[in-house]
Amino acid sequence: EFGLWPQGCRKHGAAIVARHGLTLQEARLLAGLPKPERALGVQVNGLAIPLEVISWHTPNAASETAPTKMQAYRAVSSWLTGKETATVLCFDSNSWNLSVDLSWDGPTDPMHSHYDEGMFFSTRANHHLKDTLVTYFGNNPEAYQAAVQLRPEGPLAVSYVRGSRKNPTPDRFDFIFASPDIEVLQCAYDYEGGTRAGSDHGLVFADLLVGQPDK
């Protein structure tokens, strides 16, 4: 539809599907990405308030260079900054972070090779979206403590296993972010379900309340 054909040996793209009477309109690619086919945004109609949904696949620094990856993070952060519409961002981050903290300040040196990536996930991010798992754990301390006890060295959930077969490292590469006007009822990860279905990534689920129902 956009006249693009993904480049490289792995021709990644992005997709968004809807059901239960919801309709998708105004599909568009996000401007400024080094690989524009990897970020798709749509307007979702049929809810109490307007909703933007974005599906994004971040470049991998190992095969596509760190500057390419940072350009993608800057572009998506810029697109999100200042948005007033309720927004959900679903993405494969290709980001390594085993921290079990619910907040993180991010890097302080702008010359750091992964500065833009670190800032995207930090409490000082320019955009206003929040990690739905972090939001859920913040509202449910018992569930948070159970996750920390299960993996005290992190991550808070598993969606991808990086490293070699001899030295695998479970990590959380996949996220659902939501703007503060969206209530997070639940967020859960199913690595076994995703891999059984044929993917090398786990499934991520979030139950979100978009717009308050009439009283």
KOLVODO-342808 format. One record per residue (C-alpha): x, y, z; residue in one letter; residue number from 1. Coordinates in nm, 2 decimals. Layout:
<pts>
+--------+--------+--------+-----+-----+
!      x !      y !      z ! res !   n !
+--------+--------+--------+-----+-----+
!      X !      Y !      Z !   a ! NUM !
...
+--------+--------+--------+-----+-----+
</pts>
This chain:
<pts>
+--------+--------+--------+-----+-----+
!      x !      y !      z ! res !   n !
+--------+--------+--------+-----+-----+
!   0.00 !   0.00 !   0.00 !   e !   1 !
!   0.29 !   0.24 !   0.07 !   f !   2 !
!   0.50 !   0.14 !  -0.23 !   g !   3 !
!   0.78 !   0.00 !  -0.01 !   l !   4 !
!   0.96 !  -0.33 !  -0.01 !   w !   5 !
!   1.16 !  -0.42 !   0.30 !   p !   6 !
!   1.53 !  -0.44 !   0.24 !   q !   7 !
!   1.79 !  -0.69 !   0.37 !   g !   8 !
!   1.79 !  -1.06 !   0.42 !   c !   9 !
!   1.52 !  -1.04 !   0.68 !   r !  10 !
!   1.23 !  -0.85 !   0.53 !   k !  11 !
!   1.06 !  -0.73 !   0.84 !   h !  12 !
!   0.73 !  -0.54 !   0.83 !   g !  13 !
!   0.46 !  -0.44 !   1.07 !   a !  14 !
!   0.08 !  -0.51 !   1.10 !   a !  15 !
!  -0.22 !  -0.42 !   1.31 !   i !  16 !
!  -0.54 !  -0.62 !   1.33 !   v !  17 !
!  -0.87 !  -0.55 !   1.51 !   a !  18 !
!  -1.19 !  -0.73 !   1.60 !   r !  19 !
!  -1.51 !  -0.69 !   1.80 !   h !  20 !
!  -1.65 !  -0.42 !   1.58 !   g !  21 !
!  -1.35 !  -0.19 !   1.59 !   l !  22 !
!  -1.23 !  -0.04 !   1.27 !   t !  23 !
!  -0.89 !   0.09 !   1.16 !   l !  24 !
!  -0.85 !   0.40 !   0.95 !   q !  25 !
!  -0.57 !   0.64 !   0.84 !   e !  26 !
!  -0.30 !   0.38 !   0.82 !   a !  27 !
!   0.04 !   0.56 !   0.79 !   r !  28 !
!   0.41 !   0.51 !   0.83 !   l !  29 !
!   0.60 !   0.70 !   1.09 !   l !  30 !
!   0.83 !   0.97 !   0.95 !   a !  31 !
!   1.20 !   0.97 !   1.00 !   g !  32 !
!   1.27 !   0.60 !   1.05 !   l !  33 !
!   1.57 !   0.45 !   0.88 !   p !  34 !
!   1.35 !   0.15 !   0.79 !   k !  35 !
!   1.00 !   0.31 !   0.74 !   p !  36 !
!   0.83 !  -0.02 !   0.68 !   e !  37 !
!   0.89 !  -0.12 !   1.04 !   r !  38 !
!   0.65 !   0.13 !   1.21 !   a !  39 !
!   0.28 !   0.14 !   1.12 !   l !  40 !
!   0.03 !   0.37 !   1.29 !   g !  41 !
!  -0.35 !   0.36 !   1.27 !   v !  42 !
!  -0.66 !   0.54 !   1.41 !   q !  43 !
!  -0.89 !   0.30 !   1.60 !   v !  44 !
!  -1.26 !   0.37 !   1.58 !   n !  45 !
!  -1.54 !   0.22 !   1.79 !   g !  46 !
!  -1.41 !   0.31 !   2.14 !   l !  47 !
!  -1.53 !   0.57 !   2.39 !   a !  48 !
!  -1.24 !   0.80 !   2.28 !   i !  49 !
!  -1.01 !   0.82 !   1.98 !   p !  50 !
!  -0.72 !   0.59 !   2.00 !   l !  51 !
!  -0.39 !   0.57 !   1.81 !   e !  52 !
!  -0.21 !   0.23 !   1.79 !   v !  53 !
!   0.14 !   0.18 !   1.66 !   i !  54 !
!   0.32 !  -0.14 !   1.57 !   s !  55 !
!   0.70 !  -0.10 !   1.56 !   w !  56 !
!   1.00 !  -0.33 !   1.50 !   h !  57 !
!   1.32 !  -0.17 !   1.62 !   t !  58 !
!   1.64 !  -0.23 !   1.42 !   p !  59 !
!   1.90 !  -0.47 !   1.57 !   n !  60 !
!   2.23 !  -0.29 !   1.64 !   a !  61 !
!   2.43 !  -0.60 !   1.59 !   a !  62 !
!   2.33 !  -0.64 !   1.23 !   s !  63 !
!   2.21 !  -0.29 !   1.14 !   e !  64 !
!   2.45 !  -0.07 !   1.35 !   t !  65 !
!   2.38 !   0.12 !   1.66 !   a !  66 !
!   2.34 !   0.46 !   1.48 !   p !  67 !
!   2.05 !   0.31 !   1.27 !   t !  68 !
!   1.89 !   0.18 !   1.59 !   k !  69 !
!   1.93 !   0.52 !   1.77 !   m !  70 !
!   1.78 !   0.70 !   1.47 !   q !  71 !
!   1.47 !   0.48 !   1.50 !   a !  72 !
!   1.44 !   0.55 !   1.87 !   y !  73 !
!   1.47 !   0.92 !   1.81 !   r !  74 !
!   1.21 !   0.91 !   1.53 !   a !  75 !
!   0.95 !   0.72 !   1.73 !   v !  76 !
!   1.01 !   0.93 !   2.05 !   s !  77 !
!   0.97 !   1.25 !   1.84 !   s !  78 !
!   0.65 !   1.12 !   1.69 !   w !  79 !
!   0.51 !   1.04 !   2.03 !   l !  80 !
!   0.61 !   1.36 !   2.20 !   t !  81 !
!   0.33 !   1.61 !   2.24 !   g !  82 !
!   0.06 !   1.37 !   2.12 !   k !  83 !
!  -0.27 !   1.44 !   2.29 !   e !  84 !
!  -0.46 !   1.14 !   2.16 !   t !  85 !
!  -0.47 !   0.82 !   2.37 !   a !  86 !
!  -0.19 !   0.60 !   2.23 !   t !  87 !
!  -0.08 !   0.24 !   2.25 !   v !  88 !
!   0.26 !   0.14 !   2.12 !   l !  89 !
!   0.34 !  -0.23 !   2.07 !   c !  90 !
!   0.70 !  -0.31 !   1.98 !   f !  91 !
!   1.00 !  -0.54 !   1.96 !   d !  92 !
!   1.26 !  -0.32 !   2.12 !   s !  93 !
!   1.57 !  -0.52 !   2.06 !   n !  94 !
!   1.68 !  -0.37 !   2.39 !   s !  95 !
!   1.88 !  -0.54 !   2.66 !   w !  96 !
!   1.77 !  -0.46 !   3.02 !   n !  97 !
!   1.76 !  -0.71 !   3.31 !   l !  98 !
!   1.67 !  -0.45 !   3.57 !   s !  99 !
!   1.38 !  -0.54 !   3.81 !   v ! 100 !
!   1.34 !  -0.17 !   3.91 !   d ! 101 !
!   1.01 !  -0.01 !   3.83 !   l ! 102 !
!   1.18 !   0.32 !   3.73 !   s ! 103 !
!   1.51 !   0.40 !   3.56 !   w ! 104 !
!   1.68 !   0.74 !   3.51 !   d ! 105 !
!   1.86 !   0.63 !   3.19 !   g ! 106 !
!   2.20 !   0.74 !   3.06 !   p ! 107 !
!   2.33 !   1.09 !   3.14 !   t ! 108 !
!   2.60 !   1.12 !   2.87 !   d ! 109 !
!   2.44 !   1.22 !   2.53 !   p ! 110 !
!   2.75 !   1.08 !   2.36 !   m ! 111 !
!   2.67 !   0.73 !   2.48 !   h ! 112 !
!   2.63 !   0.50 !   2.18 !   s ! 113 !
!   2.29 !   0.39 !   2.31 !   h ! 114 !
!   2.18 !   0.72 !   2.46 !   y ! 115 !
!   1.85 !   0.75 !   2.27 !   d ! 116 !
!   1.75 !   0.39 !   2.34 !   e ! 117 !
!   1.82 !   0.43 !   2.71 !   g ! 118 !
!   1.63 !   0.76 !   2.73 !   m ! 119 !
!   1.33 !   0.60 !   2.56 !   f ! 120 !
!   1.28 !   0.37 !   2.85 !   f ! 121 !
!   1.38 !   0.62 !   3.13 !   s ! 122 !
!   1.17 !   0.83 !   3.36 !   t ! 123 !
!   1.32 !   1.13 !   3.17 !   r ! 124 !
!   1.18 !   1.02 !   2.83 !   a ! 125 !
!   1.04 !   1.30 !   2.61 !   n ! 126 !
!   0.74 !   1.09 !   2.53 !   h ! 127 !
!   0.46 !   1.03 !   2.79 !   h ! 128 !
!   0.39 !   0.66 !   2.73 !   l ! 129 !
!   0.45 !   0.41 !   3.01 !   k ! 130 !
!   0.54 !   0.04 !   3.01 !   d ! 131 !
!   0.21 !  -0.14 !   3.08 !   t ! 132 !
!   0.39 !  -0.42 !   3.28 !   l ! 133 !
!   0.56 !  -0.16 !   3.50 !   v ! 134 !
!   0.23 !   0.02 !   3.55 !   t ! 135 !
!   0.06 !  -0.31 !   3.63 !   y ! 136 !
!   0.33 !  -0.40 !   3.88 !   f ! 137 !
!   0.32 !  -0.06 !   4.04 !   g ! 138 !
!  -0.05 !  -0.10 !   4.10 !   n ! 139 !
!  -0.02 !  -0.46 !   4.22 !   n ! 140 !
!   0.28 !  -0.49 !   4.46 !   p ! 141 !
!   0.22 !  -0.86 !   4.54 !   e ! 142 !
!   0.25 !  -0.95 !   4.17 !   a ! 143 !
!   0.56 !  -0.74 !   4.14 !   y ! 144 !
!   0.72 !  -0.91 !   4.44 !   q ! 145 !
!   0.64 !  -1.25 !   4.30 !   a ! 146 !
!   0.81 !  -1.16 !   3.97 !   a ! 147 !
!   1.12 !  -1.04 !   4.15 !   v ! 148 !
!   1.13 !  -1.35 !   4.36 !   q ! 149 !
!   1.10 !  -1.57 !   4.05 !   l ! 150 !
!   1.39 !  -1.39 !   3.87 !   r ! 151 !
!   1.58 !  -1.17 !   4.12 !   p ! 152 !
!   1.85 !  -1.10 !   3.86 !   e ! 153 !
!   1.58 !  -1.00 !   3.61 !   g ! 154 !
!   1.41 !  -0.96 !   3.38 !   p ! 155 !
!   1.06 !  -0.89 !   3.52 !   l ! 156 !
!   0.92 !  -1.11 !   3.24 !   a ! 157 !
!   1.06 !  -1.31 !   2.95 !   v ! 158 !
!   0.98 !  -1.25 !   2.59 !   s ! 159 !
!   1.31 !  -1.34 !   2.42 !   y ! 160 !
!   1.62 !  -1.55 !   2.50 !   v ! 161 !
!   1.94 !  -1.39 !   2.36 !   r ! 162 !
!   2.29 !  -1.52 !   2.36 !   g ! 163 !
!   2.41 !  -1.86 !   2.26 !   s ! 164 !
!   2.27 !  -2.21 !   2.32 !   r ! 165 !
!   2.55 !  -2.27 !   2.57 !   k ! 166 !
!   2.49 !  -1.94 !   2.74 !   n ! 167 !
!   2.13 !  -1.83 !   2.70 !   p ! 168 !
!   2.00 !  -1.51 !   2.86 !   t ! 169 !
!   1.63 !  -1.47 !   2.91 !   p ! 170 !
!   1.54 !  -1.11 !   2.85 !   d ! 171 !
!   1.23 !  -0.89 !   2.79 !   r ! 172 !
!   1.25 !  -0.75 !   2.43 !   f ! 173 !
!   0.88 !  -0.69 !   2.37 !   d ! 174 !
!   0.66 !  -0.42 !   2.52 !   f ! 175 !
!   0.32 !  -0.26 !   2.52 !   i ! 176 !
!   0.34 !   0.10 !   2.61 !   f ! 177 !
!   0.03 !   0.31 !   2.68 !   a ! 178 !
!  -0.04 !   0.68 !   2.74 !   s ! 179 !
!  -0.15 !   0.78 !   3.10 !   p ! 180 !
!  -0.51 !   0.83 !   3.00 !   d ! 181 !
!  -0.54 !   0.45 !   2.94 !   i ! 182 !
!  -0.60 !   0.23 !   3.25 !   e ! 183 !
!  -0.39 !  -0.09 !   3.27 !   v ! 184 !
!  -0.60 !  -0.37 !   3.41 !   l ! 185 !
!  -0.35 !  -0.65 !   3.34 !   q ! 186 !
!  -0.03 !  -0.72 !   3.15 !   c ! 187 !
!   0.12 !  -1.07 !   3.11 !   a ! 188 !
!   0.39 !  -1.25 !   2.90 !   y ! 189 !
!   0.37 !  -1.60 !   2.75 !   d ! 190 !
!   0.71 !  -1.70 !   2.62 !   y ! 191 !
!   0.62 !  -2.07 !   2.60 !   e ! 192 !
!   0.30 !  -1.99 !   2.41 !   g ! 193 !
!   0.48 !  -1.78 !   2.16 !   g ! 194 !
!   0.76 !  -2.03 !   2.09 !   t ! 195 !
!   0.51 !  -2.32 !   2.06 !   r ! 196 !
!   0.34 !  -2.12 !   1.79 !   a ! 197 !
!   0.66 !  -2.10 !   1.59 !   g ! 198 !
!   0.80 !  -1.76 !   1.70 !   s ! 199 !
!   1.13 !  -1.69 !   1.87 !   d ! 200 !
!   0.95 !  -1.43 !   2.08 !   h ! 201 !
!   0.69 !  -1.46 !   2.35 !   g ! 202 !
!   0.34 !  -1.32 !   2.34 !   l ! 203 !
!   0.26 !  -1.00 !   2.53 !   v ! 204 !
!  -0.10 !  -0.93 !   2.65 !   f ! 205 !
!  -0.24 !  -0.62 !   2.80 !   a ! 206 !
!  -0.60 !  -0.55 !   2.91 !   d ! 207 !
!  -0.65 !  -0.18 !   2.88 !   l ! 208 !
!  -0.95 !   0.04 !   2.96 !   l ! 209 !
!  -0.97 !   0.32 !   2.70 !   v ! 210 !
!  -1.21 !   0.59 !   2.80 !   g ! 211 !
!  -1.43 !   0.57 !   3.11 !   q ! 212 !
!  -1.77 !   0.41 !   3.06 !   p ! 213 !
!  -2.08 !   0.63 !   3.12 !   d ! 214 !
!  -2.18 !   0.62 !   3.49 !   k ! 215 !
+--------+--------+--------+-----+-----+
</pts>
